[in-house]
Amino acid sequence: MFGNKENKNGISLNGGAGHARNNLVKGTVVDGNITSQSDIRIDGTVNGNIQCQAKLVVGPEGYVEGEITCQNAVIEGKLLGNIRAEERLKLGKTASLNGKITTGSLDIEPGASFNGACEIINQDSNYATTTVTAEKEAE
């Protein structure tokens, strides 16, 4: 995206808006909401809502309890709350998500755990085209 190199998770190595990327390292705890125009990677803990106008990664050690709104996301850690990824959401093999997913495209790796509902939206007209409810581990 934007002509930048991307790593295996689709996260720009050069950053998102303004070529910057925010990192929340393991052992860091944020109690409150986060708003960003740039990419975010979370390997710590966030107890609050996240609004990101770029890409969001919750690493394998990351934990978020709250609502997430972003353009694209990769969840490899734990999310307790709803997520809206306007374009694409990927649940990695170590992901554990409890909440509603709303996204344009969904990729679930074998081993990921998802408990909730999923709404796939049509990006051109912004209306729901598919709704799925899942309460099991991806196979």
N, CA, C and O atoms as CSV, one atom per row, in Angstrom:
chain,resi,resn,atom,element,x,y,z
A,1,MET,N,N,0.844,-1.178,0.000
A,1,MET,CA,C,0.000,0.000,0.000
A,1,MET,C,C,0.879,1.227,0.000
A,1,MET,O,O,1.864,1.255,0.738
A,2,PHE,N,N,0.581,2.238,-0.782
A,2,PHE,CA,C,1.310,3.485,-0.896
A,2,PHE,C,C,2.744,3.275,-1.378
A,2,PHE,O,O,3.597,4.128,-1.131
A,3,GLY,N,N,3.035,2.162,-2.058
A,3,GLY,CA,C,4.351,1.916,-2.611
A,3,GLY,C,C,5.401,1.546,-1.577
A,3,GLY,O,O,6.587,1.534,-1.906
A,4,ASN,N,N,5.027,1.248,-0.361
A,4,ASN,CA,C,5.976,0.866,0.674
A,4,ASN,C,C,6.174,-0.634,0.674
A,4,ASN,O,O,5.284,-1.383,0.270
A,5,LYS,N,N,7.348,-1.082,1.129
A,5,LYS,CA,C,7.570,-2.505,1.334
A,5,LYS,C,C,6.723,-2.941,2.515
A,5,LYS,O,O,6.481,-2.165,3.439
A,6,GLU,N,N,6.268,-4.207,2.478
A,6,GLU,CA,C,5.457,-4.720,3.570
A,6,GLU,C,C,6.087,-5.986,4.118
A,6,GLU,O,O,6.722,-6.737,3.377
A,7,ASN,N,N,5.915,-6.229,5.430
A,7,ASN,CA,C,6.413,-7.457,6.021
A,7,ASN,C,C,5.388,-8.568,5.810
A,7,ASN,O,O,4.391,-8.367,5.118
A,8,LYS,N,N,5.629,-9.746,6.407
A,8,LYS,CA,C,4.741,-10.898,6.189
A,8,LYS,C,C,3.313,-10.671,6.658
A,8,LYS,O,O,2.405,-11.369,6.207
A,9,ASN,N,N,3.088,-9.708,7.558
A,9,ASN,CA,C,1.744,-9.428,8.061
A,9,ASN,C,C,1.049,-8.336,7.270
A,9,ASN,O,O,-0.068,-7.947,7.612
A,10,GLY,N,N,1.685,-7.830,6.214
A,10,GLY,CA,C,1.073,-6.773,5.433
A,10,GLY,C,C,1.228,-5.409,6.069
A,10,GLY,O,O,0.546,-4.462,5.676
A,11,ILE,N,N,2.118,-5.290,7.050
A,11,ILE,CA,C,2.349,-4.008,7.700
A,11,ILE,C,C,3.499,-3.317,6.991
A,11,ILE,O,O,4.556,-3.910,6.774
A,12,SER,N,N,3.293,-2.090,6.641
A,12,SER,CA,C,4.294,-1.310,5.947
A,12,SER,C,C,5.549,-1.186,6.789
A,12,SER,O,O,5.482,-0.809,7.959
A,13,LEU,N,N,6.701,-1.504,6.197
A,13,LEU,CA,C,7.967,-1.355,6.905
A,13,LEU,C,C,8.375,0.104,6.989
A,13,LEU,O,O,9.165,0.479,7.855
A,14,ASN,N,N,7.846,0.927,6.101
A,14,ASN,CA,C,8.161,2.350,6.101
A,14,ASN,C,C,7.120,3.161,6.857
A,14,ASN,O,O,7.238,4.384,6.936
A,15,GLY,N,N,6.118,2.520,7.405
A,15,GLY,CA,C,5.084,3.224,8.167
A,15,GLY,C,C,3.894,3.569,7.309
A,15,GLY,O,O,3.928,3.388,6.092
A,16,GLY,N,N,2.837,4.066,7.931
A,16,GLY,CA,C,1.617,4.463,7.240
A,16,GLY,C,C,1.662,5.943,6.952
A,16,GLY,O,O,2.610,6.431,6.336
A,17,ALA,N,N,0.649,6.661,7.389
A,17,ALA,CA,C,0.565,8.093,7.155
A,17,ALA,C,C,1.789,8.778,7.735
A,17,ALA,O,O,2.102,8.599,8.912
A,18,GLY,N,N,2.479,9.553,6.928
A,18,GLY,CA,C,3.645,10.277,7.407
A,18,GLY,C,C,4.840,9.380,7.670
A,18,GLY,O,O,5.782,9.809,8.337
A,19,HIS,N,N,4.839,8.144,7.168
A,19,HIS,CA,C,5.940,7.192,7.338
A,19,HIS,C,C,6.289,6.964,8.799
A,19,HIS,O,O,7.469,6.905,9.147
A,20,ALA,N,N,5.304,6.839,9.646
A,20,ALA,CA,C,5.524,6.582,11.066
A,20,ALA,C,C,4.732,5.361,11.485
A,20,ALA,O,O,3.668,5.076,10.935
A,21,ARG,N,N,5.264,4.638,12.471
A,21,ARG,CA,C,4.547,3.496,13.028
A,21,ARG,C,C,4.682,3.559,14.539
A,21,ARG,O,O,5.775,3.768,15.066
A,22,ASN,N,N,3.581,3.378,15.221
A,22,ASN,CA,C,3.556,3.368,16.679
A,22,ASN,C,C,3.741,1.943,17.161
A,22,ASN,O,O,3.152,1.012,16.614
A,23,ASN,N,N,4.568,1.774,18.197
A,23,ASN,CA,C,4.795,0.463,18.796
A,23,ASN,C,C,4.507,0.520,20.279
A,23,ASN,O,O,4.989,1.404,20.988
A,24,LEU,N,N,3.715,-0.432,20.741
A,24,LEU,CA,C,3.457,-0.583,22.165
A,24,LEU,C,C,4.091,-1.915,22.549
A,24,LEU,O,O,3.556,-2.976,22.226
A,25,VAL,N,N,5.229,-1.863,23.237
A,25,VAL,CA,C,6.026,-3.057,23.483
A,25,VAL,C,C,5.474,-3.901,24.624
A,25,VAL,O,O,4.692,-3.432,25.451
A,26,LYS,N,N,5.905,-5.163,24.643
A,26,LYS,CA,C,5.513,-6.109,25.687
A,26,LYS,C,C,5.861,-5.521,27.051
A,26,LYS,O,O,6.943,-4.966,27.242
A,27,GLY,N,N,4.938,-5.648,27.989
A,27,GLY,CA,C,5.140,-5.123,29.332
A,27,GLY,C,C,4.539,-3.746,29.547
A,27,GLY,O,O,4.442,-3.280,30.682
A,28,THR,N,N,4.133,-3.086,28.458
A,28,THR,CA,C,3.506,-1.768,28.553
A,28,THR,C,C,1.997,-1.942,28.649
A,28,THR,O,O,1.412,-2.744,27.921
A,29,VAL,N,N,1.362,-1.184,29.553
A,29,VAL,CA,C,-0.093,-1.238,29.725
A,29,VAL,C,C,-0.649,0.159,29.525
A,29,VAL,O,O,-0.179,1.117,30.138
A,30,VAL,N,N,-1.654,0.272,28.662
A,30,VAL,CA,C,-2.352,1.536,28.433
A,30,VAL,C,C,-3.787,1.368,28.898
A,30,VAL,O,O,-4.508,0.497,28.410
A,31,ASP,N,N,-4.203,2.205,29.847
A,31,ASP,CA,C,-5.592,2.243,30.289
A,31,ASP,C,C,-6.200,3.520,29.722
A,31,ASP,O,O,-6.035,4.599,30.291
A,32,GLY,N,N,-6.900,3.393,28.604
A,32,GLY,CA,C,-7.482,4.548,27.934
A,32,GLY,C,C,-7.550,4.310,26.441
A,32,GLY,O,O,-7.089,3.283,25.943
A,33,ASN,N,N,-8.123,5.259,25.735
A,33,ASN,CA,C,-8.325,5.137,24.293
A,33,ASN,C,C,-7.102,5.608,23.519
A,33,ASN,O,O,-6.356,6.475,23.975
A,34,ILE,N,N,-6.906,5.017,22.331
A,34,ILE,CA,C,-5.806,5.383,21.446
A,34,ILE,C,C,-6.385,5.809,20.111
A,34,ILE,O,O,-7.255,5.133,19.563
A,35,THR,N,N,-5.905,6.932,19.582
A,35,THR,CA,C,-6.283,7.412,18.256
A,35,THR,C,C,-5.007,7.669,17.477
A,35,THR,O,O,-4.093,8.317,17.986
A,36,SER,N,N,-4.929,7.166,16.233
A,36,SER,CA,C,-3.727,7.345,15.434
A,36,SER,C,C,-4.060,7.416,13.951
A,36,SER,O,O,-5.008,6.788,13.480
A,37,GLN,N,N,-3.267,8.189,13.229
A,37,GLN,CA,C,-3.376,8.246,11.775
A,37,GLN,C,C,-2.361,7.314,11.122
A,37,GLN,O,O,-2.416,7.091,9.913
A,38,SER,N,N,-1.434,6.769,11.908
A,38,SER,CA,C,-0.363,5.901,11.412
A,38,SER,C,C,-0.587,4.461,11.849
A,38,SER,O,O,-1.475,4.170,12.650
A,39,ASP,N,N,0.236,3.567,11.310
A,39,ASP,CA,C,0.196,2.161,11.694
A,39,ASP,C,C,0.478,2.016,13.184
A,39,ASP,O,O,1.197,2.821,13.777
A,40,ILE,N,N,-0.104,0.970,13.779
A,40,ILE,CA,C,0.110,0.671,15.193
A,40,ILE,C,C,0.416,-0.818,15.337
A,40,ILE,O,O,-0.240,-1.659,14.722
A,41,ARG,N,N,1.418,-1.132,16.155
A,41,ARG,CA,C,1.682,-2.523,16.540
A,41,ARG,C,C,1.598,-2.599,18.054
A,41,ARG,O,O,2.232,-1.817,18.761
A,42,ILE,N,N,0.797,-3.564,18.554
A,42,ILE,CA,C,0.590,-3.717,19.993
A,42,ILE,C,C,1.113,-5.083,20.427
A,42,ILE,O,O,0.595,-6.123,20.021
A,43,ASP,N,N,2.150,-5.056,21.261
A,43,ASP,CA,C,2.662,-6.271,21.883
A,43,ASP,C,C,2.460,-6.219,23.390
A,43,ASP,O,O,2.805,-7.166,24.098
A,44,GLY,N,N,1.905,-5.122,23.882
A,44,GLY,CA,C,1.571,-4.949,25.290
A,44,GLY,C,C,0.080,-5.121,25.490
A,44,GLY,O,O,-0.562,-5.923,24.812
A,45,THR,N,N,-0.472,-4.349,26.442
A,45,THR,CA,C,-1.889,-4.446,26.799
A,45,THR,C,C,-2.564,-3.094,26.644
A,45,THR,O,O,-2.035,-2.069,27.074
A,46,VAL,N,N,-3.744,-3.103,26.021
A,46,VAL,CA,C,-4.569,-1.893,25.907
A,46,VAL,C,C,-5.933,-2.204,26.491
A,46,VAL,O,O,-6.618,-3.124,26.043
A,47,ASN,N,N,-6.324,-1.431,27.494
A,47,ASN,CA,C,-7.664,-1.499,28.057
A,47,ASN,C,C,-8.385,-0.225,27.636
A,47,ASN,O,O,-8.406,0.763,28.370
A,48,GLY,N,N,-8.969,-0.261,26.459
A,48,GLY,CA,C,-9.630,0.909,25.902
A,48,GLY,C,C,-9.850,0.729,24.420
A,48,GLY,O,O,-9.452,-0.283,23.844
A,49,ASN,N,N,-10.481,1.706,23.802
A,49,ASN,CA,C,-10.798,1.641,22.381
A,49,ASN,C,C,-9.631,2.160,21.547
A,49,ASN,O,O,-8.859,3.009,21.991
A,50,ILE,N,N,-9.518,1.625,20.317
A,50,ILE,CA,C,-8.461,2.037,19.405
A,50,ILE,C,C,-9.097,2.476,18.098
A,50,ILE,O,O,-9.890,1.744,17.506
A,51,GLN,N,N,-8.744,3.682,17.648
A,51,GLN,CA,C,-9.145,4.173,16.330
A,51,GLN,C,C,-7.871,4.446,15.554
A,51,GLN,O,O,-7.067,5.298,15.932
A,52,CYS,N,N,-7.697,3.714,14.466
A,52,CYS,CA,C,-6.478,3.800,13.660
A,52,CYS,C,C,-6.881,3.997,12.206
A,52,CYS,O,O,-7.660,3.213,11.665
A,53,GLN,N,N,-6.361,5.024,11.580
A,53,GLN,CA,C,-6.698,5.297,10.186
A,53,GLN,C,C,-5.773,4.559,9.229
A,53,GLN,O,O,-5.785,4.831,8.029
A,54,ALA,N,N,-4.978,3.638,9.737
A,54,ALA,CA,C,-4.056,2.871,8.911
A,54,ALA,C,C,-4.163,1.393,9.311
A,54,ALA,O,O,-5.267,0.877,9.488
A,55,LYS,N,N,-3.019,0.714,9.453
A,55,LYS,CA,C,-2.991,-0.707,9.786
A,55,LYS,C,C,-2.703,-0.911,11.262
A,55,LYS,O,O,-1.927,-0.171,11.866
A,56,LEU,N,N,-3.343,-1.929,11.839
A,56,LEU,CA,C,-3.154,-2.277,13.241
A,56,LEU,C,C,-2.741,-3.734,13.344
A,56,LEU,O,O,-3.348,-4.604,12.721
A,57,VAL,N,N,-1.700,-4.000,14.136
A,57,VAL,CA,C,-1.280,-5.373,14.417
A,57,VAL,C,C,-1.322,-5.573,15.914
A,57,VAL,O,O,-0.770,-4.773,16.670
A,58,VAL,N,N,-1.982,-6.648,16.351
A,58,VAL,CA,C,-1.902,-7.084,17.732
A,58,VAL,C,C,-1.030,-8.328,17.685
A,58,VAL,O,O,-1.459,-9.385,17.222
A,59,GLY,N,N,0.219,-8.188,18.176
A,59,GLY,CA,C,1.190,-9.277,18.129
A,59,GLY,C,C,0.795,-10.447,19.003
A,59,GLY,O,O,-0.174,-10.352,19.756
A,60,PRO,N,N,1.529,-11.555,18.919
A,60,PRO,CA,C,1.192,-12.765,19.670
A,60,PRO,C,C,1.092,-12.553,21.179
A,60,PRO,O,O,0.329,-13.255,21.844
A,61,GLU,N,N,1.840,-11.608,21.731
A,61,GLU,CA,C,1.801,-11.309,23.161
A,61,GLU,C,C,0.846,-10.154,23.473
A,61,GLU,O,O,0.662,-9.801,24.638
A,62,GLY,N,N,0.241,-9.566,22.442
A,62,GLY,CA,C,-0.627,-8.409,22.629
A,62,GLY,C,C,-2.002,-8.783,23.152
A,62,GLY,O,O,-2.502,-9.880,22.905
A,63,TYR,N,N,-2.613,-7.834,23.893
A,63,TYR,CA,C,-3.950,-8.031,24.451
A,63,TYR,C,C,-4.696,-6.704,24.367
A,63,TYR,O,O,-4.194,-5.673,24.817
A,64,VAL,N,N,-5.885,-6.735,23.795
A,64,VAL,CA,C,-6.732,-5.547,23.715
A,64,VAL,C,C,-8.104,-5.894,24.262
A,64,VAL,O,O,-8.721,-6.877,23.849
A,65,GLU,N,N,-8.576,-5.078,25.195
A,65,GLU,CA,C,-9.946,-5.190,25.691
A,65,GLU,C,C,-10.626,-3.870,25.376
A,65,GLU,O,O,-10.453,-2.878,26.084
A,66,GLY,N,N,-11.405,-3.876,24.295
A,66,GLY,CA,C,-12.067,-2.664,23.837
A,66,GLY,C,C,-12.457,-2.791,22.375
A,66,GLY,O,O,-12.288,-3.847,21.766
A,67,GLU,N,N,-12.975,-1.718,21.825
A,67,GLU,CA,C,-13.430,-1.691,20.435
A,67,GLU,C,C,-12.287,-1.194,19.542
A,67,GLU,O,O,-11.554,-0.279,19.918
A,68,ILE,N,N,-12.139,-1.799,18.359
A,68,ILE,CA,C,-11.115,-1.391,17.403
A,68,ILE,C,C,-11.789,-0.966,16.109
A,68,ILE,O,O,-12.682,-1.648,15.606
A,69,THR,N,N,-11.348,0.176,15.574
A,69,THR,CA,C,-11.760,0.635,14.253
A,69,THR,C,C,-10.489,0.981,13.495
A,69,THR,O,O,-9.674,1.766,13.980
A,70,CYS,N,N,-10.307,0.398,12.295
A,70,CYS,CA,C,-9.091,0.642,11.517
A,70,CYS,C,C,-9.344,0.342,10.044
A,70,CYS,O,O,-10.434,-0.088,9.667
A,71,GLN,N,N,-8.331,0.571,9.219
A,71,GLN,CA,C,-8.424,0.248,7.793
A,71,GLN,C,C,-8.143,-1.232,7.574
A,71,GLN,O,O,-8.924,-1.925,6.923
A,72,ASN,N,N,-7.026,-1.717,8.117
A,72,ASN,CA,C,-6.598,-3.111,7.987
A,72,ASN,C,C,-6.086,-3.573,9.341
A,72,ASN,O,O,-5.603,-2.765,10.135
A,73,ALA,N,N,-6.190,-4.878,9.610
A,73,ALA,CA,C,-5.706,-5.384,10.891
A,73,ALA,C,C,-5.201,-6.810,10.757
A,73,ALA,O,O,-5.683,-7.594,9.940
A,74,VAL,N,N,-4.207,-7.121,11.594
A,74,VAL,CA,C,-3.713,-8.478,11.778
A,74,VAL,C,C,-3.774,-8.728,13.278
A,74,VAL,O,O,-3.144,-8.013,14.058
A,75,ILE,N,N,-4.533,-9.743,13.680
A,75,ILE,CA,C,-4.646,-10.095,15.091
A,75,ILE,C,C,-3.932,-11.426,15.277
A,75,ILE,O,O,-4.314,-12.440,14.693
A,76,GLU,N,N,-2.892,-11.404,16.099
A,76,GLU,CA,C,-2.157,-12.623,16.443
A,76,GLU,C,C,-2.265,-12.916,17.935
A,76,GLU,O,O,-1.988,-14.033,18.372
A,77,GLY,N,N,-2.665,-11.921,18.714
A,77,GLY,CA,C,-2.819,-12.055,20.155
A,77,GLY,C,C,-4.284,-12.169,20.530
A,77,GLY,O,O,-5.061,-12.834,19.844
A,78,LYS,N,N,-4.662,-11.509,21.637
A,78,LYS,CA,C,-6.028,-11.620,22.147
A,78,LYS,C,C,-6.774,-10.302,22.010
A,78,LYS,O,O,-6.242,-9.232,22.307
A,79,LEU,N,N,-8.009,-10.401,21.556
A,79,LEU,CA,C,-8.912,-9.255,21.457
A,79,LEU,C,C,-10.234,-9.632,22.104
A,79,LEU,O,O,-10.886,-10.598,21.707
A,80,LEU,N,N,-10.617,-8.850,23.108
A,80,LEU,CA,C,-11.915,-9.014,23.753
A,80,LEU,C,C,-12.701,-7.752,23.446
A,80,LEU,O,O,-12.580,-6.747,24.146
A,81,GLY,N,N,-13.511,-7.812,22.390
A,81,GLY,CA,C,-14.270,-6.653,21.935
A,81,GLY,C,C,-14.500,-6.738,20.440
A,81,GLY,O,O,-14.005,-7.645,19.772
A,82,ASN,N,N,-15.249,-5.794,19.929
A,82,ASN,CA,C,-15.595,-5.769,18.507
A,82,ASN,C,C,-14.496,-5.100,17.696
A,82,ASN,O,O,-13.772,-4.238,18.193
A,83,ILE,N,N,-14.385,-5.518,16.427
A,83,ILE,CA,C,-13.422,-4.910,15.528
A,83,ILE,C,C,-14.087,-4.587,14.200
A,83,ILE,O,O,-14.857,-5.382,13.662
A,84,ARG,N,N,-13.775,-3.404,13.682
A,84,ARG,CA,C,-14.214,-2.999,12.347
A,84,ARG,C,C,-12.968,-2.647,11.547
A,84,ARG,O,O,-12.328,-1.625,11.794
A,85,ALA,N,N,-12.631,-3.501,10.589
A,85,ALA,CA,C,-11.505,-3.270,9.684
A,85,ALA,C,C,-12.112,-3.002,8.313
A,85,ALA,O,O,-12.611,-3.918,7.659
A,86,GLU,N,N,-12.069,-1.771,7.887
A,86,GLU,CA,C,-12.754,-1.347,6.658
A,86,GLU,C,C,-12.361,-2.175,5.436
A,86,GLU,O,O,-13.216,-2.497,4.610
A,87,GLU,N,N,-11.083,-2.522,5.310
A,87,GLU,CA,C,-10.643,-3.254,4.125
A,87,GLU,C,C,-10.419,-4.737,4.394
A,87,GLU,O,O,-11.075,-5.582,3.785
A,88,ARG,N,N,-9.486,-5.064,5.310
A,88,ARG,CA,C,-9.089,-6.462,5.484
A,88,ARG,C,C,-8.731,-6.757,6.937
A,88,ARG,O,O,-8.134,-5.929,7.625
A,89,LEU,N,N,-9.110,-7.958,7.391
A,89,LEU,CA,C,-8.749,-8.453,8.712
A,89,LEU,C,C,-8.167,-9.846,8.565
A,89,LEU,O,O,-8.732,-10.702,7.884
A,90,LYS,N,N,-7.024,-10.063,9.215
A,90,LYS,CA,C,-6.404,-11.386,9.234
A,90,LYS,C,C,-6.293,-11.839,10.678
A,90,LYS,O,O,-5.765,-11.116,11.523
A,91,LEU,N,N,-6.796,-13.048,10.966
A,91,LEU,CA,C,-6.628,-13.669,12.273
A,91,LEU,C,C,-5.530,-14.718,12.134
A,91,LEU,O,O,-5.708,-15.730,11.456
A,92,GLY,N,N,-4.392,-14.466,12.783
A,92,GLY,CA,C,-3.271,-15.391,12.729
A,92,GLY,C,C,-3.538,-16.640,13.546
A,92,GLY,O,O,-4.518,-16.711,14.287
A,93,LYS,N,N,-2.660,-17.628,13.409
A,93,LYS,CA,C,-2.872,-18.923,14.058
A,93,LYS,C,C,-2.883,-18.847,15.580
A,93,LYS,O,O,-3.413,-19.751,16.226
A,94,THR,N,N,-2.317,-17.798,16.174
A,94,THR,CA,C,-2.308,-17.644,17.631
A,94,THR,C,C,-3.382,-16.675,18.116
A,94,THR,O,O,-3.418,-16.340,19.300
A,95,ALA,N,N,-4.249,-16.225,17.229
A,95,ALA,CA,C,-5.276,-15.231,17.569
A,95,ALA,C,C,-6.397,-15.832,18.404
A,95,ALA,O,O,-6.775,-16.992,18.240
A,96,SER,N,N,-6.918,-14.996,19.313
A,96,SER,CA,C,-8.109,-15.336,20.087
A,96,SER,C,C,-8.982,-14.095,20.095
A,96,SER,O,O,-8.623,-13.086,20.703
A,97,LEU,N,N,-10.125,-14.159,19.425
A,97,LEU,CA,C,-11.010,-13.007,19.310
A,97,LEU,C,C,-12.391,-13.357,19.825
A,97,LEU,O,O,-13.005,-14.329,19.384
A,98,ASN,N,N,-12.878,-12.552,20.769
A,98,ASN,CA,C,-14.234,-12.684,21.289
A,98,ASN,C,C,-14.950,-11.374,21.029
A,98,ASN,O,O,-14.738,-10.394,21.744
A,99,GLY,N,N,-15.799,-11.351,20.008
A,99,GLY,CA,C,-16.526,-10.145,19.659
A,99,GLY,C,C,-16.992,-10.187,18.223
A,99,GLY,O,O,-16.798,-11.181,17.523
A,100,LYS,N,N,-17.604,-9.112,17.790
A,100,LYS,CA,C,-18.137,-9.016,16.439
A,100,LYS,C,C,-17.069,-8.463,15.493
A,100,LYS,O,O,-16.351,-7.518,15.818
A,101,ILE,N,N,-16.989,-9.080,14.319
A,101,ILE,CA,C,-16.096,-8.638,13.252
A,101,ILE,C,C,-16.932,-7.986,12.172
A,101,ILE,O,O,-17.949,-8.537,11.750
A,102,THR,N,N,-16.507,-6.810,11.722
A,102,THR,CA,C,-17.076,-6.166,10.549
A,102,THR,C,C,-15.900,-5.803,9.652
A,102,THR,O,O,-15.018,-5.047,10.062
A,103,THR,N,N,-15.877,-6.332,8.435
A,103,THR,CA,C,-14.736,-6.111,7.553
A,103,THR,C,C,-15.116,-6.331,6.091
A,103,THR,O,O,-16.160,-6.906,5.782
A,104,GLY,N,N,-14.262,-5.868,5.218
A,104,GLY,CA,C,-14.454,-6.085,3.787
A,104,GLY,C,C,-13.932,-7.439,3.343
A,104,GLY,O,O,-14.447,-8.023,2.390
A,105,SER,N,N,-12.902,-7.947,4.034
A,105,SER,CA,C,-12.282,-9.216,3.684
A,105,SER,C,C,-11.727,-9.861,4.949
A,105,SER,O,O,-11.124,-9.180,5.778
A,106,LEU,N,N,-11.925,-11.164,5.105
A,106,LEU,CA,C,-11.502,-11.869,6.307
A,106,LEU,C,C,-10.661,-13.078,5.945
A,106,LEU,O,O,-11.027,-13.867,5.074
A,107,ASP,N,N,-9.518,-13.218,6.629
A,107,ASP,CA,C,-8.613,-14.356,6.452
A,107,ASP,C,C,-8.364,-14.950,7.832
A,107,ASP,O,O,-7.856,-14.264,8.719
A,108,ILE,N,N,-8.720,-16.229,8.025
A,108,ILE,CA,C,-8.532,-16.895,9.308
A,108,ILE,C,C,-7.592,-18.081,9.114
A,108,ILE,O,O,-7.896,-19.015,8.372
A,109,GLU,N,N,-6.440,-18.029,9.797
A,109,GLU,CA,C,-5.479,-19.121,9.716
A,109,GLU,C,C,-5.913,-20.280,10.612
A,109,GLU,O,O,-6.569,-20.063,11.631
A,110,PRO,N,N,-5.551,-21.509,10.238
A,110,PRO,CA,C,-5.836,-22.658,11.098
A,110,PRO,C,C,-5.221,-22.453,12.480
A,110,PRO,O,O,-4.069,-22.035,12.595
A,111,GLY,N,N,-5.988,-22.745,13.526
A,111,GLY,CA,C,-5.531,-22.574,14.897
A,111,GLY,C,C,-6.089,-21.335,15.561
A,111,GLY,O,O,-6.098,-21.245,16.789
A,112,ALA,N,N,-6.556,-20.376,14.777
A,112,ALA,CA,C,-7.136,-19.153,15.340
A,112,ALA,C,C,-8.444,-19.484,16.048
A,112,ALA,O,O,-9.173,-20.387,15.639
A,113,SER,N,N,-8.730,-18.745,17.109
A,113,SER,CA,C,-9.959,-18.930,17.863
A,113,SER,C,C,-10.833,-17.693,17.695
A,113,SER,O,O,-10.380,-16.569,17.913
A,114,PHE,N,N,-12.091,-17.908,17.305
A,114,PHE,CA,C,-13.025,-16.806,17.075
A,114,PHE,C,C,-14.370,-17.164,17.655
A,114,PHE,O,O,-14.938,-18.207,17.330
A,115,ASN,N,N,-14.891,-16.288,18.527
A,115,ASN,CA,C,-16.200,-16.495,19.140
A,115,ASN,C,C,-16.985,-15.206,18.972
A,115,ASN,O,O,-16.684,-14.207,19.626
A,116,GLY,N,N,-17.987,-15.217,18.106
A,116,GLY,CA,C,-18.784,-14.024,17.872
A,116,GLY,C,C,-19.458,-14.069,16.525
A,116,GLY,O,O,-19.693,-15.142,15.969
A,117,ALA,N,N,-19.767,-12.905,16.004
A,117,ALA,CA,C,-20.435,-12.785,14.705
A,117,ALA,C,C,-19.504,-12.083,13.737
A,117,ALA,O,O,-18.617,-11.330,14.140
A,118,CYS,N,N,-19.717,-12.341,12.451
A,118,CYS,CA,C,-18.902,-11.727,11.415
A,118,CYS,C,C,-19.803,-11.134,10.347
A,118,CYS,O,O,-20.718,-11.792,9.851
A,119,GLU,N,N,-19.533,-9.883,10.001
A,119,GLU,CA,C,-20.287,-9.196,8.950
A,119,GLU,C,C,-19.294,-8.749,7.888
A,119,GLU,O,O,-18.403,-7.943,8.155
A,120,ILE,N,N,-19.459,-9.285,6.670
A,120,ILE,CA,C,-18.612,-8.896,5.548
A,120,ILE,C,C,-19.344,-7.781,4.806
A,120,ILE,O,O,-20.481,-7.951,4.366
A,121,ILE,N,N,-18.671,-6.639,4.675
A,121,ILE,CA,C,-19.304,-5.479,4.041
A,121,ILE,C,C,-18.797,-5.312,2.623
A,121,ILE,O,O,-17.644,-5.613,2.314
A,122,ASN,N,N,-19.671,-4.830,1.779
A,122,ASN,CA,C,-19.315,-4.493,0.406
A,122,ASN,C,C,-18.655,-3.129,0.443
A,122,ASN,O,O,-19.302,-2.143,0.793
A,123,GLN,N,N,-17.385,-3.052,0.090
A,123,GLN,CA,C,-16.635,-1.806,0.192
A,123,GLN,C,C,-17.149,-0.724,-0.747
A,123,GLN,O,O,-17.002,0.462,-0.448
A,124,ASP,N,N,-17.746,-1.097,-1.869
A,124,ASP,CA,C,-18.229,-0.099,-2.825
A,124,ASP,C,C,-19.479,0.617,-2.338
A,124,ASP,O,O,-19.608,1.830,-2.501
A,125,SER,N,N,-20.404,-0.133,-1.738
A,125,SER,CA,C,-21.653,0.488,-1.313
A,125,SER,C,C,-21.837,0.501,0.209
A,125,SER,O,O,-22.827,1.033,0.711
A,126,ASN,N,N,-20.867,-0.095,0.950
A,126,ASN,CA,C,-20.855,-0.062,2.407
A,126,ASN,C,C,-22.102,-0.689,3.050
A,126,ASN,O,O,-22.627,-0.166,4.033
A,127,TYR,N,N,-22.569,-1.807,2.491
A,127,TYR,CA,C,-23.676,-2.529,3.113
A,127,TYR,C,C,-23.280,-3.991,3.302
A,127,TYR,O,O,-22.394,-4.499,2.616
A,128,ALA,N,N,-23.930,-4.639,4.216
A,128,ALA,CA,C,-23.585,-6.016,4.547
A,128,ALA,C,C,-23.986,-6.956,3.422
A,128,ALA,O,O,-25.083,-6.849,2.873
A,129,THR,N,N,-23.076,-7.891,3.075
A,129,THR,CA,C,-23.403,-8.892,2.075
A,129,THR,C,C,-23.459,-10.293,2.687
A,129,THR,O,O,-24.132,-11.173,2.151
A,130,THR,N,N,-22.768,-10.505,3.787
A,130,THR,CA,C,-22.731,-11.810,4.420
A,130,THR,C,C,-22.637,-11.647,5.926
A,130,THR,O,O,-21.891,-10.799,6.416
A,131,THR,N,N,-23.375,-12.438,6.648
A,131,THR,CA,C,-23.245,-12.458,8.098
A,131,THR,C,C,-23.079,-13.901,8.531
A,131,THR,O,O,-23.860,-14.765,8.132
A,132,VAL,N,N,-22.066,-14.171,9.347
A,132,VAL,CA,C,-21.761,-15.513,9.817
A,132,VAL,C,C,-21.556,-15.448,11.320
A,132,VAL,O,O,-20.948,-14.504,11.825
A,133,THR,N,N,-22.053,-16.434,12.030
A,133,THR,CA,C,-21.805,-16.534,13.451
A,133,THR,C,C,-20.947,-17.764,13.698
A,133,THR,O,O,-21.253,-18.851,13.207
A,134,ALA,N,N,-19.867,-17.592,14.461
A,134,ALA,CA,C,-18.959,-18.696,14.730
A,134,ALA,C,C,-18.665,-18.771,16.219
A,134,ALA,O,O,-18.497,-17.753,16.890
A,135,GLU,N,N,-18.609,-19.989,16.716
A,135,GLU,CA,C,-18.261,-20.200,18.117
A,135,GLU,C,C,-17.338,-21.397,18.219
A,135,GLU,O,O,-17.556,-22.292,19.035
A,136,LYS,N,N,-16.304,-21.412,17.388
A,136,LYS,CA,C,-15.383,-22.534,17.424
A,136,LYS,C,C,-14.004,-22.085,16.973
A,136,LYS,O,O,-13.812,-20.973,16.481
A,137,GLU,N,N,-13.077,-22.965,17.155
A,137,GLU,CA,C,-11.713,-22.710,16.718
A,137,GLU,C,C,-11.606,-23.034,15.241
A,137,GLU,O,O,-12.133,-24.048,14.785
A,138,ALA,N,N,-10.918,-22.167,14.479
A,138,ALA,CA,C,-10.727,-22.435,13.057
A,138,ALA,C,C,-9.928,-23.712,12.893
A,138,ALA,O,O,-9.018,-23.986,13.674
A,139,GLU,N,N,-10.263,-24.488,11.887
A,139,GLU,CA,C,-9.571,-25.762,11.672
A,139,GLU,C,C,-8.515,-25.649,10.624
A,139,GLU,O,O,-7.838,-26.631,10.322
